[in-house]
Amino acid sequence: MKVVLCNDGICVPQKCPAVDVREDRVIIGEKSNVCTLTRTQFDILKQKIKSGEL
């Protein structure tokens, strides 16, 4: 699943950051400016966001 994060209702996919959830990893960012997390790392990040820690 890939979700594009648009700003102010304007979506230009090649310029918007995206979250690309794959079976074994999650890629967050835009073009060559990305961060790759394992699914375990992504689950930890999600929990920290949901709990309000981040």
LINKA-V700289 format. One record per pair of residues at least 12 apart in sequence whose C-alpha atoms are under 8 Angstrom apart, sorted by sequence separation. I is the first residue (numbers start at 1). J is the second residue. If there is no record, write none. Layout:
I,J / I,J
//
This chain:
4,16 / 5,17 / 17,29 / 18,30 / 25,37 / 26,38 / 4,17 / 5,18 / 17,30 / 25,38 / 26,39 / 4,18 / 5,19 / 16,30 / 17,31 / 24,38 / 25,39 / 3,18 / 4,19 / 15,30 / 24,39 / 2,18 / 3,19 / 14,30 / 15,31 / 23,39 / 26,42 / 2,19 / 3,20 / 14,31 / 2,20 / 1,20 / 2,21 / 1,21 / 1,22
//
